[in-house]
Amino acid sequence: MIRFRDYEPTINFVTERDRRDIVWAINNNIHTIVLAHTSTAQNVDEVRHFLALNDGKQMKVFFRVQNVECIKNYKEILAVAD
């Protein structure tokens, strides 16, 4: 893997498969979602927005610390996650 310092790709955090999985979770009364590779609070906000659009506002959103960006932005992410 090649990594570039201070490079932020302009891709959506939530993939099409993620959207399908989240809708399935909502329809099957799953109460918690855990986000992998979270880097910013905006990642959590993107998921919360999708949840709100799909009647899943009640779902808890947790995140996993898996990268340096997450550690750098930990306080901001924690403020918007459960």
DOVEXTOR-581610 format. One record per residue: residue in one letter; y negated, x negated, z of N, C-alpha, C in turn. Coordinates in nm, 3 decimals, always signed. Atoms other than C-alpha are relative to their C-alpha. Layout:
REM DOVEXTOR-581610
<atom><rest>A</rest><n_yy>Y</n_yy><n_xx>X</n_xx><n_zz>Z</n_zz><ca_yy>Y</ca_yy><ca_xx>X</ca_xx><ca_zz>Z</ca_zz><c_yy>Y</c_yy><c_xx>X</c_xx><c_zz>Z</c_zz></atom>
...
END
This chain:
REM DOVEXTOR-581610
<atom><rest>M</rest><n_yy>+0.117</n_yy><n_xx>-0.084</n_xx><n_zz>+0.000</n_zz><ca_yy>+0.000</ca_yy><ca_xx>+0.000</ca_xx><ca_zz>+0.000</ca_zz><c_yy>-0.124</c_yy><c_xx>-0.089</c_xx><c_zz>+0.000</c_zz></atom>
<atom><rest>I</rest><n_yy>+0.126</n_yy><n_xx>+0.071</n_xx><n_zz>+0.004</n_zz><ca_yy>-0.344</ca_yy><ca_xx>-0.129</ca_xx><ca_zz>-0.087</ca_zz><c_yy>-0.104</c_yy><c_xx>+0.086</c_xx><c_zz>+0.070</c_zz></atom>
<atom><rest>R</rest><n_yy>+0.105</n_yy><n_xx>-0.072</n_xx><n_zz>-0.073</n_zz><ca_yy>-0.625</ca_yy><ca_xx>-0.032</ca_xx><ca_zz>+0.148</ca_zz><c_yy>-0.133</c_yy><c_xx>-0.068</c_xx><c_zz>-0.026</c_zz></atom>
<atom><rest>F</rest><n_yy>+0.135</n_yy><n_xx>+0.051</n_xx><n_zz>+0.020</n_zz><ca_yy>-0.996</ca_yy><ca_xx>-0.071</ca_xx><ca_zz>+0.087</ca_zz><c_yy>-0.085</c_yy><c_xx>+0.040</c_xx><c_zz>+0.120</c_zz></atom>
<atom><rest>R</rest><n_yy>+0.087</n_yy><n_xx>-0.029</n_xx><n_zz>-0.114</n_zz><ca_yy>-1.235</ca_yy><ca_xx>-0.099</ca_xx><ca_zz>+0.378</ca_zz><c_yy>-0.113</c_yy><c_xx>+0.094</c_xx><c_zz>-0.041</c_zz></atom>
<atom><rest>D</rest><n_yy>+0.112</n_yy><n_xx>-0.092</n_xx><n_zz>+0.018</n_zz><ca_yy>-1.493</ca_yy><ca_xx>+0.178</ca_xx><ca_zz>+0.407</ca_zz><c_yy>+0.012</c_yy><c_xx>+0.087</c_xx><c_zz>-0.124</c_zz></atom>
<atom><rest>Y</rest><n_yy>-0.021</n_yy><n_xx>-0.089</n_xx><n_zz>+0.115</n_zz><ca_yy>-1.339</ca_yy><ca_xx>+0.372</ca_xx><ca_zz>+0.117</ca_zz><c_yy>+0.054</c_yy><c_xx>+0.132</c_xx><c_zz>+0.050</c_zz></atom>
<atom><rest>E</rest><n_yy>-0.046</n_yy><n_xx>-0.133</n_xx><n_zz>-0.037</n_zz><ca_yy>-1.305</ca_yy><ca_xx>+0.745</ca_xx><ca_zz>+0.166</ca_zz><c_yy>+0.029</c_yy><c_xx>+0.079</c_xx><c_zz>-0.127</c_zz></atom>
<atom><rest>P</rest><n_yy>-0.032</n_yy><n_xx>-0.074</n_xx><n_zz>+0.122</n_zz><ca_yy>-1.117</ca_yy><ca_xx>+0.924</ca_xx><ca_zz>-0.110</ca_zz><c_yy>-0.054</c_yy><c_xx>+0.142</c_xx><c_zz>+0.008</c_zz></atom>
<atom><rest>T</rest><n_yy>+0.054</n_yy><n_xx>-0.136</n_xx><n_zz>+0.006</n_zz><ca_yy>-1.258</ca_yy><ca_xx>+1.258</ca_xx><ca_zz>-0.222</ca_zz><c_yy>+0.109</c_yy><c_xx>+0.097</c_xx><c_zz>-0.040</c_zz></atom>
<atom><rest>I</rest><n_yy>-0.108</n_yy><n_xx>-0.095</n_xx><n_zz>+0.023</n_zz><ca_yy>-0.942</ca_yy><ca_xx>+1.463</ca_xx><ca_zz>-0.198</ca_zz><c_yy>+0.004</c_yy><c_xx>+0.098</c_xx><c_zz>+0.116</c_zz></atom>
<atom><rest>N</rest><n_yy>-0.013</n_yy><n_xx>-0.099</n_xx><n_zz>-0.107</n_zz><ca_yy>-0.869</ca_yy><ca_xx>+1.775</ca_xx><ca_zz>-0.001</ca_zz><c_yy>+0.106</c_yy><c_xx>-0.047</c_xx><c_zz>+0.099</c_zz></atom>
<atom><rest>F</rest><n_yy>-0.095</n_yy><n_xx>+0.037</n_xx><n_zz>-0.105</n_zz><ca_yy>-0.693</ca_yy><ca_xx>+1.714</ca_xx><ca_zz>+0.328</ca_zz><c_yy>+0.122</c_yy><c_xx>+0.093</c_xx><c_zz>-0.006</c_zz></atom>
<atom><rest>V</rest><n_yy>-0.107</n_yy><n_xx>-0.099</n_xx><n_zz>+0.004</n_zz><ca_yy>-0.487</ca_yy><ca_xx>+2.034</ca_xx><ca_zz>+0.292</ca_zz><c_yy>+0.051</c_yy><c_xx>+0.012</c_xx><c_zz>-0.144</c_zz></atom>
<atom><rest>T</rest><n_yy>-0.060</n_yy><n_xx>-0.008</n_xx><n_zz>+0.133</n_zz><ca_yy>-0.248</ca_yy><ca_xx>+2.024</ca_xx><ca_zz>-0.003</ca_zz><c_yy>+0.048</c_yy><c_xx>+0.142</c_xx><c_zz>-0.029</c_zz></atom>
<atom><rest>E</rest><n_yy>-0.055</n_yy><n_xx>-0.131</n_xx><n_zz>+0.037</n_zz><ca_yy>-0.106</ca_yy><ca_xx>+2.320</ca_xx><ca_zz>-0.191</ca_zz><c_yy>+0.126</c_yy><c_xx>+0.031</c_xx><c_zz>+0.082</c_zz></atom>
<atom><rest>R</rest><n_yy>-0.120</n_yy><n_xx>-0.021</n_xx><n_zz>-0.082</n_zz><ca_yy>+0.224</ca_yy><ca_xx>+2.273</ca_xx><ca_zz>-0.008</ca_zz><c_yy>-0.039</c_yy><c_xx>+0.032</c_xx><c_zz>+0.144</c_zz></atom>
<atom><rest>D</rest><n_yy>+0.049</n_yy><n_xx>-0.031</n_xx><n_zz>-0.135</n_zz><ca_yy>+0.036</ca_yy><ca_xx>+2.266</ca_xx><ca_zz>+0.324</ca_zz><c_yy>-0.044</c_yy><c_xx>+0.146</c_xx><c_zz>+0.009</c_zz></atom>
<atom><rest>R</rest><n_yy>+0.047</n_yy><n_xx>-0.140</n_xx><n_zz>+0.001</n_zz><ca_yy>-0.126</ca_yy><ca_xx>+2.598</ca_xx><ca_zz>+0.231</ca_zz><c_yy>+0.118</c_yy><c_xx>+0.096</c_xx><c_zz>+0.005</c_zz></atom>
<atom><rest>R</rest><n_yy>-0.119</n_yy><n_xx>-0.086</n_xx><n_zz>-0.001</n_zz><ca_yy>+0.212</ca_yy><ca_xx>+2.754</ca_xx><ca_zz>+0.157</ca_zz><c_yy>+0.068</c_yy><c_xx>-0.003</c_xx><c_zz>+0.136</c_zz></atom>
<atom><rest>D</rest><n_yy>-0.064</n_yy><n_xx>+0.014</n_xx><n_zz>-0.131</n_zz><ca_yy>+0.356</ca_yy><ca_xx>+2.618</ca_xx><ca_zz>+0.482</ca_zz><c_yy>-0.080</c_yy><c_xx>+0.070</c_xx><c_zz>+0.110</c_zz></atom>
<atom><rest>I</rest><n_yy>+0.085</n_yy><n_xx>-0.065</n_xx><n_zz>-0.101</n_zz><ca_yy>+0.060</ca_yy><ca_xx>+2.743</ca_xx><ca_zz>+0.686</ca_zz><c_yy>+0.012</c_yy><c_xx>+0.152</c_xx><c_zz>-0.012</c_zz></atom>
<atom><rest>V</rest><n_yy>-0.015</n_yy><n_xx>-0.145</n_xx><n_zz>+0.019</n_zz><ca_yy>+0.085</ca_yy><ca_xx>+3.092</ca_xx><ca_zz>+0.534</ca_zz><c_yy>+0.137</c_yy><c_xx>+0.045</c_xx><c_zz>+0.052</c_zz></atom>
<atom><rest>W</rest><n_yy>-0.133</n_yy><n_xx>-0.033</n_xx><n_zz>-0.051</n_zz><ca_yy>+0.459</ca_yy><ca_xx>+3.092</ca_xx><ca_zz>+0.610</ca_zz><c_yy>-0.003</c_yy><c_xx>+0.003</c_xx><c_zz>+0.153</c_zz></atom>
<atom><rest>A</rest><n_yy>+0.009</n_yy><n_xx>+0.006</n_xx><n_zz>-0.146</n_zz><ca_yy>+0.383</ca_yy><ca_xx>+2.990</ca_xx><ca_zz>+0.970</ca_zz><c_yy>-0.073</c_yy><c_xx>+0.121</c_xx><c_zz>+0.057</c_zz></atom>
<atom><rest>I</rest><n_yy>+0.074</n_yy><n_xx>-0.118</n_xx><n_zz>-0.044</n_zz><ca_yy>+0.127</ca_yy><ca_xx>+3.268</ca_xx><ca_zz>+1.007</ca_zz><c_yy>+0.087</c_yy><c_xx>+0.124</c_xx><c_zz>-0.009</c_zz></atom>
<atom><rest>N</rest><n_yy>-0.085</n_yy><n_xx>-0.118</n_xx><n_zz>+0.022</n_zz><ca_yy>+0.367</ca_yy><ca_xx>+3.526</ca_xx><ca_zz>+0.864</ca_zz><c_yy>+0.121</c_yy><c_xx>+0.004</c_xx><c_zz>+0.092</c_zz></atom>
<atom><rest>N</rest><n_yy>-0.116</n_yy><n_xx>+0.007</n_xx><n_zz>-0.089</n_zz><ca_yy>+0.642</ca_yy><ca_xx>+3.409</ca_xx><ca_zz>+1.101</ca_zz><c_yy>-0.038</c_yy><c_xx>-0.023</c_xx><c_zz>+0.146</c_zz></atom>
<atom><rest>N</rest><n_yy>+0.048</n_yy><n_xx>+0.003</n_xx><n_zz>-0.139</n_zz><ca_yy>+0.431</ca_yy><ca_xx>+3.416</ca_xx><ca_zz>+1.418</ca_zz><c_yy>+0.011</c_yy><c_xx>-0.136</c_xx><c_zz>+0.068</c_zz></atom>
<atom><rest>I</rest><n_yy>+0.007</n_yy><n_xx>+0.134</n_xx><n_zz>-0.058</n_zz><ca_yy>+0.415</ca_yy><ca_xx>+3.040</ca_xx><ca_zz>+1.467</ca_zz><c_yy>-0.137</c_yy><c_xx>-0.014</c_xx><c_zz>+0.065</c_zz></atom>
<atom><rest>H</rest><n_yy>+0.124</n_yy><n_xx>+0.003</n_xx><n_zz>-0.077</n_zz><ca_yy>+0.149</ca_yy><ca_xx>+2.965</ca_xx><ca_zz>+1.726</ca_zz><c_yy>-0.072</c_yy><c_xx>-0.134</c_xx><c_zz>-0.002</c_zz></atom>
<atom><rest>T</rest><n_yy>+0.058</n_yy><n_xx>+0.135</n_xx><n_zz>-0.006</n_zz><ca_yy>+0.085</ca_yy><ca_xx>+2.592</ca_xx><ca_zz>+1.679</ca_zz><c_yy>+0.023</c_yy><c_xx>-0.072</c_xx><c_zz>-0.131</c_zz></atom>
<atom><rest>I</rest><n_yy>-0.012</n_yy><n_xx>+0.085</n_xx><n_zz>+0.116</n_zz><ca_yy>+0.021</ca_yy><ca_xx>+2.357</ca_xx><ca_zz>+1.390</ca_zz><c_yy>-0.042</c_yy><c_xx>-0.140</c_xx><c_zz>+0.043</c_zz></atom>
<atom><rest>V</rest><n_yy>+0.033</n_yy><n_xx>+0.139</n_xx><n_zz>-0.031</n_zz><ca_yy>+0.018</ca_yy><ca_xx>+1.976</ca_xx><ca_zz>+1.418</ca_zz><c_yy>-0.037</c_yy><c_xx>-0.070</c_xx><c_zz>-0.130</c_zz></atom>
<atom><rest>L</rest><n_yy>+0.048</n_yy><n_xx>+0.067</n_xx><n_zz>+0.120</n_zz><ca_yy>-0.184</ca_yy><ca_xx>+1.779</ca_xx><ca_zz>+1.165</ca_zz><c_yy>+0.036</c_yy><c_xx>-0.148</c_xx><c_zz>+0.004</c_zz></atom>
<atom><rest>A</rest><n_yy>-0.033</n_yy><n_xx>+0.142</n_xx><n_zz>+0.012</n_zz><ca_yy>-0.056</ca_yy><ca_xx>+1.442</ca_xx><ca_zz>+1.049</ca_zz><c_yy>-0.110</c_yy><c_xx>-0.070</c_xx><c_zz>-0.080</c_zz></atom>
<atom><rest>H</rest><n_yy>+0.096</n_yy><n_xx>+0.085</n_xx><n_zz>+0.072</n_zz><ca_yy>-0.280</ca_yy><ca_xx>+1.161</ca_xx><ca_zz>+0.924</ca_zz><c_yy>-0.143</c_yy><c_xx>+0.054</c_xx><c_zz>+0.004</c_zz></atom>
<atom><rest>T</rest><n_yy>+0.136</n_yy><n_xx>-0.049</n_xx><n_zz>-0.018</n_zz><ca_yy>-0.596</ca_yy><ca_xx>+1.323</ca_xx><ca_zz>+1.058</ca_zz><c_yy>-0.095</c_yy><c_xx>-0.118</c_xx><c_zz>+0.013</c_zz></atom>
<atom><rest>S</rest><n_yy>+0.096</n_yy><n_xx>+0.110</n_xx><n_zz>-0.004</n_zz><ca_yy>-0.895</ca_yy><ca_xx>+1.097</ca_xx><ca_zz>+0.999</ca_zz><c_yy>-0.136</c_yy><c_xx>+0.041</c_xx><c_zz>+0.055</c_zz></atom>
<atom><rest>T</rest><n_yy>+0.133</n_yy><n_xx>-0.046</n_xx><n_zz>-0.039</n_zz><ca_yy>-1.201</ca_yy><ca_xx>+1.312</ca_xx><ca_zz>+1.072</ca_zz><c_yy>+0.006</c_yy><c_xx>+0.141</c_xx><c_zz>+0.056</c_zz></atom>
<atom><rest>A</rest><n_yy>+0.011</n_yy><n_xx>-0.138</n_xx><n_zz>-0.048</n_zz><ca_yy>-1.313</ca_yy><ca_xx>+1.630</ca_xx><ca_zz>+1.241</ca_zz><c_yy>-0.002</c_yy><c_xx>+0.098</c_xx><c_zz>-0.117</c_zz></atom>
<atom><rest>Q</rest><n_yy>+0.002</n_yy><n_xx>-0.086</n_xx><n_zz>+0.119</n_zz><ca_yy>-1.366</ca_yy><ca_xx>+1.769</ca_xx><ca_zz>+0.890</ca_zz><c_yy>+0.140</c_yy><c_xx>+0.037</c_xx><c_zz>-0.044</c_zz></atom>
<atom><rest>N</rest><n_yy>-0.138</n_yy><n_xx>-0.034</n_xx><n_zz>+0.032</n_zz><ca_yy>-0.989</ca_yy><ca_xx>+1.753</ca_xx><ca_zz>+0.839</ca_zz><c_yy>+0.044</c_yy><c_xx>+0.122</c_xx><c_zz>+0.080</c_zz></atom>
<atom><rest>V</rest><n_yy>-0.034</n_yy><n_xx>-0.114</n_xx><n_zz>-0.086</n_zz><ca_yy>-0.943</ca_yy><ca_xx>+1.990</ca_xx><ca_zz>+1.132</ca_zz><c_yy>-0.079</c_yy><c_xx>+0.123</c_xx><c_zz>-0.043</c_zz></atom>
<atom><rest>D</rest><n_yy>+0.082</n_yy><n_xx>-0.112</n_xx><n_zz>+0.045</n_zz><ca_yy>-1.231</ca_yy><ca_xx>+2.207</ca_xx><ca_zz>+1.013</ca_zz><c_yy>+0.056</c_yy><c_xx>+0.063</c_xx><c_zz>-0.128</c_zz></atom>
<atom><rest>E</rest><n_yy>-0.057</n_yy><n_xx>-0.051</n_xx><n_zz>+0.125</n_zz><ca_yy>-1.068</ca_yy><ca_xx>+2.238</ca_xx><ca_zz>+0.669</ca_zz><c_yy>+0.122</c_yy><c_xx>+0.088</c_xx><c_zz>+0.029</c_zz></atom>
<atom><rest>V</rest><n_yy>-0.118</n_yy><n_xx>-0.080</n_xx><n_zz>-0.037</n_zz><ca_yy>-0.745</ca_yy><ca_xx>+2.363</ca_xx><ca_zz>+0.829</ca_zz><c_yy>-0.044</c_yy><c_xx>+0.128</c_xx><c_zz>+0.069</c_zz></atom>
<atom><rest>R</rest><n_yy>+0.048</n_yy><n_xx>-0.120</n_xx><n_zz>-0.071</n_zz><ca_yy>-0.932</ca_yy><ca_xx>+2.601</ca_xx><ca_zz>+1.061</ca_zz><c_yy>-0.060</c_yy><c_xx>+0.102</c_xx><c_zz>-0.098</c_zz></atom>
<atom><rest>H</rest><n_yy>+0.057</n_yy><n_xx>-0.089</n_xx><n_zz>+0.101</n_zz><ca_yy>-1.121</ca_yy><ca_xx>+2.744</ca_xx><ca_zz>+0.763</ca_zz><c_yy>+0.112</c_yy><c_xx>+0.073</c_xx><c_zz>-0.077</c_zz></atom>
<atom><rest>F</rest><n_yy>-0.112</n_yy><n_xx>-0.061</n_xx><n_zz>+0.071</n_zz><ca_yy>-0.795</ca_yy><ca_xx>+2.805</ca_xx><ca_zz>+0.576</ca_zz><c_yy>+0.071</c_yy><c_xx>+0.101</c_xx><c_zz>+0.090</c_zz></atom>
<atom><rest>L</rest><n_yy>-0.062</n_yy><n_xx>-0.093</n_xx><n_zz>-0.094</n_zz><ca_yy>-0.644</ca_yy><ca_xx>+2.964</ca_xx><ca_zz>+0.887</ca_zz><c_yy>-0.082</c_yy><c_xx>+0.129</c_xx><c_zz>+0.011</c_zz></atom>
<atom><rest>A</rest><n_yy>+0.088</n_yy><n_xx>-0.117</n_xx><n_zz>-0.013</n_zz><ca_yy>-0.944</ca_yy><ca_xx>+3.197</ca_xx><ca_zz>+0.921</ca_zz><c_yy>+0.010</c_yy><c_xx>+0.090</c_xx><c_zz>-0.124</c_zz></atom>
<atom><rest>L</rest><n_yy>-0.010</n_yy><n_xx>-0.079</n_xx><n_zz>+0.124</n_zz><ca_yy>-0.913</ca_yy><ca_xx>+3.306</ca_xx><ca_zz>+0.557</ca_zz><c_yy>+0.133</c_yy><c_xx>+0.072</c_xx><c_zz>-0.012</c_zz></atom>
<atom><rest>N</rest><n_yy>-0.134</n_yy><n_xx>-0.055</n_xx><n_zz>+0.011</n_zz><ca_yy>-0.545</ca_yy><ca_xx>+3.388</ca_xx><ca_zz>+0.610</ca_zz><c_yy>+0.048</c_yy><c_xx>+0.066</c_xx><c_zz>+0.129</c_zz></atom>
<atom><rest>D</rest><n_yy>-0.032</n_yy><n_xx>-0.073</n_xx><n_zz>-0.123</n_zz><ca_yy>-0.558</ca_yy><ca_xx>+3.576</ca_xx><ca_zz>+0.942</ca_zz><c_yy>+0.079</c_yy><c_xx>-0.085</c_xx><c_zz>+0.100</c_zz></atom>
<atom><rest>G</rest><n_yy>-0.071</n_yy><n_xx>+0.089</n_xx><n_zz>-0.091</n_zz><ca_yy>-0.443</ca_yy><ca_xx>+3.274</ca_xx><ca_zz>+1.141</ca_zz><c_yy>-0.091</c_yy><c_xx>-0.067</c_xx><c_zz>+0.100</c_zz></atom>
<atom><rest>K</rest><n_yy>+0.096</n_yy><n_xx>+0.060</n_xx><n_zz>-0.093</n_zz><ca_yy>-0.744</ca_yy><ca_xx>+3.210</ca_xx><ca_zz>+1.365</ca_zz><c_yy>+0.058</c_yy><c_xx>-0.026</c_xx><c_zz>+0.138</c_zz></atom>
<atom><rest>Q</rest><n_yy>-0.059</n_yy><n_xx>+0.014</n_xx><n_zz>-0.133</n_zz><ca_yy>-0.524</ca_yy><ca_xx>+3.245</ca_xx><ca_zz>+1.674</ca_zz><c_yy>+0.088</c_yy><c_xx>-0.124</c_xx><c_zz>+0.013</c_zz></atom>
<atom><rest>M</rest><n_yy>-0.090</n_yy><n_xx>+0.115</n_xx><n_zz>-0.003</n_zz><ca_yy>-0.312</ca_yy><ca_xx>+2.943</ca_xx><ca_zz>+1.579</ca_zz><c_yy>-0.069</c_yy><c_xx>-0.122</c_xx><c_zz>+0.062</c_zz></atom>
<atom><rest>K</rest><n_yy>+0.049</n_yy><n_xx>+0.124</n_xx><n_zz>-0.061</n_zz><ca_yy>-0.359</ca_yy><ca_xx>+2.630</ca_xx><ca_zz>+1.790</ca_zz><c_yy>+0.015</c_yy><c_xx>-0.113</c_xx><c_zz>-0.100</c_zz></atom>
<atom><rest>V</rest><n_yy>-0.002</n_yy><n_xx>+0.113</n_xx><n_zz>+0.092</n_zz><ca_yy>-0.440</ca_yy><ca_xx>+2.313</ca_xx><ca_zz>+1.596</ca_zz><c_yy>-0.004</c_yy><c_xx>-0.130</c_xx><c_zz>+0.080</c_zz></atom>
<atom><rest>F</rest><n_yy>-0.009</n_yy><n_xx>+0.130</n_xx><n_zz>-0.063</n_zz><ca_yy>-0.324</ca_yy><ca_xx>+1.977</ca_xx><ca_zz>+1.731</ca_zz><c_yy>+0.000</c_yy><c_xx>-0.107</c_xx><c_zz>-0.110</c_zz></atom>
<atom><rest>F</rest><n_yy>-0.002</n_yy><n_xx>+0.109</n_xx><n_zz>+0.099</n_zz><ca_yy>-0.339</ca_yy><ca_xx>+1.637</ca_xx><ca_zz>+1.561</ca_zz><c_yy>+0.075</c_yy><c_xx>-0.120</c_xx><c_zz>+0.055</c_zz></atom>
<atom><rest>R</rest><n_yy>-0.070</n_yy><n_xx>+0.122</n_xx><n_zz>-0.037</n_zz><ca_yy>-0.144</ca_yy><ca_xx>+1.314</ca_xx><ca_zz>+1.562</ca_zz><c_yy>-0.089</c_yy><c_xx>-0.120</c_xx><c_zz>-0.034</c_zz></atom>
<atom><rest>V</rest><n_yy>+0.074</n_yy><n_xx>+0.123</n_xx><n_zz>+0.025</n_zz><ca_yy>-0.309</ca_yy><ca_xx>+0.975</ca_xx><ca_zz>+1.592</ca_zz><c_yy>+0.092</c_yy><c_xx>-0.094</c_xx><c_zz>-0.078</c_zz></atom>
<atom><rest>Q</rest><n_yy>-0.087</n_yy><n_xx>+0.081</n_xx><n_zz>+0.085</n_zz><ca_yy>-0.165</ca_yy><ca_xx>+0.779</ca_xx><ca_zz>+1.300</ca_zz><c_yy>-0.075</c_yy><c_xx>-0.103</c_xx><c_zz>-0.083</c_zz></atom>
<atom><rest>N</rest><n_yy>+0.074</n_yy><n_xx>+0.097</n_xx><n_zz>+0.080</n_zz><ca_yy>-0.445</ca_yy><ca_xx>+0.571</ca_xx><ca_zz>+1.152</ca_zz><c_yy>-0.124</c_yy><c_xx>-0.047</c_xx><c_zz>+0.075</c_zz></atom>
<atom><rest>V</rest><n_yy>+0.118</n_yy><n_xx>+0.060</n_xx><n_zz>-0.064</n_zz><ca_yy>-0.745</ca_yy><ca_xx>+0.358</ca_xx><ca_zz>+1.241</ca_zz><c_yy>-0.118</c_yy><c_xx>+0.095</c_xx><c_zz>-0.003</c_zz></atom>
<atom><rest>E</rest><n_yy>+0.112</n_yy><n_xx>-0.094</n_xx><n_zz>+0.011</n_zz><ca_yy>-0.991</ca_yy><ca_xx>+0.622</ca_xx><ca_zz>+1.118</ca_zz><c_yy>+0.007</c_yy><c_xx>+0.105</c_xx><c_zz>+0.110</c_zz></atom>
<atom><rest>C</rest><n_yy>-0.017</n_yy><n_xx>-0.099</n_xx><n_zz>-0.107</n_zz><ca_yy>-0.847</ca_yy><ca_xx>+0.870</ca_xx><ca_zz>+1.366</ca_zz><c_yy>-0.045</c_yy><c_xx>-0.057</c_xx><c_zz>+0.134</c_zz></atom>
<atom><rest>I</rest><n_yy>+0.042</n_yy><n_xx>+0.064</n_xx><n_zz>-0.126</n_zz><ca_yy>-0.899</ca_yy><ca_xx>+0.625</ca_xx><ca_zz>+1.650</ca_zz><c_yy>-0.152</c_yy><c_xx>-0.012</c_xx><c_zz>+0.006</c_zz></atom>
<atom><rest>K</rest><n_yy>+0.146</n_yy><n_xx>+0.014</n_xx><n_zz>+0.004</n_zz><ca_yy>-1.258</ca_yy><ca_xx>+0.561</ca_xx><ca_zz>+1.540</ca_zz><c_yy>-0.069</c_yy><c_xx>+0.134</c_xx><c_zz>+0.023</c_zz></atom>
<atom><rest>N</rest><n_yy>+0.061</n_yy><n_xx>-0.134</n_xx><n_zz>-0.006</n_zz><ca_yy>-1.329</ca_yy><ca_xx>+0.937</ca_xx><ca_zz>+1.518</ca_zz><c_yy>+0.065</c_yy><c_xx>+0.090</c_xx><c_zz>+0.105</c_zz></atom>
<atom><rest>Y</rest><n_yy>-0.080</n_yy><n_xx>-0.076</n_xx><n_zz>-0.095</n_zz><ca_yy>-1.113</ca_yy><ca_xx>+1.043</ca_xx><ca_zz>+1.811</ca_zz><c_yy>-0.080</c_yy><c_xx>+0.106</c_xx><c_zz>+0.076</c_zz></atom>
<atom><rest>K</rest><n_yy>+0.078</n_yy><n_xx>-0.095</n_xx><n_zz>-0.081</n_zz><ca_yy>-1.388</ca_yy><ca_xx>+1.210</ca_xx><ca_zz>+2.018</ca_zz><c_yy>-0.046</c_yy><c_xx>+0.120</c_xx><c_zz>-0.084</c_zz></atom>
<atom><rest>E</rest><n_yy>+0.043</n_yy><n_xx>-0.110</n_xx><n_zz>+0.087</n_zz><ca_yy>-1.520</ca_yy><ca_xx>+1.415</ca_xx><ca_zz>+1.725</ca_zz><c_yy>+0.117</c_yy><c_xx>+0.090</c_xx><c_zz>-0.037</c_zz></atom>
<atom><rest>I</rest><n_yy>-0.118</n_yy><n_xx>-0.078</n_xx><n_zz>+0.034</n_zz><ca_yy>-1.169</ca_yy><ca_xx>+1.523</ca_xx><ca_zz>+1.626</ca_zz><c_yy>+0.044</c_yy><c_xx>+0.083</c_xx><c_zz>+0.119</c_zz></atom>
<atom><rest>L</rest><n_yy>-0.041</n_yy><n_xx>-0.069</n_xx><n_zz>-0.122</n_zz><ca_yy>-1.081</ca_yy><ca_xx>+1.612</ca_xx><ca_zz>+1.983</ca_zz><c_yy>-0.089</c_yy><c_xx>+0.120</c_xx><c_zz>+0.031</c_zz></atom>
<atom><rest>A</rest><n_yy>+0.095</n_yy><n_xx>-0.109</n_xx><n_zz>-0.027</n_zz><ca_yy>-1.392</ca_yy><ca_xx>+1.831</ca_xx><ca_zz>+2.004</ca_zz><c_yy>+0.032</c_yy><c_xx>+0.125</c_xx><c_zz>-0.082</c_zz></atom>
<atom><rest>V</rest><n_yy>-0.027</n_yy><n_xx>-0.117</n_xx><n_zz>+0.084</n_zz><ca_yy>-1.268</ca_yy><ca_xx>+2.059</ca_xx><ca_zz>+1.723</ca_zz><c_yy>+0.148</c_yy><c_xx>+0.040</c_xx><c_zz>-0.002</c_zz></atom>
<atom><rest>A</rest><n_yy>-0.142</n_yy><n_xx>-0.031</n_xx><n_zz>-0.008</n_zz><ca_yy>-0.891</ca_yy><ca_xx>+2.046</ca_xx><ca_zz>+1.783</ca_zz><c_yy>+0.032</c_yy><c_xx>+0.062</c_xx><c_zz>+0.136</c_zz></atom>
<atom><rest>D</rest><n_yy>-0.044</n_yy><n_xx>-0.056</n_xx><n_zz>-0.128</n_zz><ca_yy>-0.693</ca_yy><ca_xx>+2.216</ca_xx><ca_zz>+2.055</ca_zz><c_yy>+0.074</c_yy><c_xx>-0.108</c_xx><c_zz>+0.075</c_zz></atom>
END
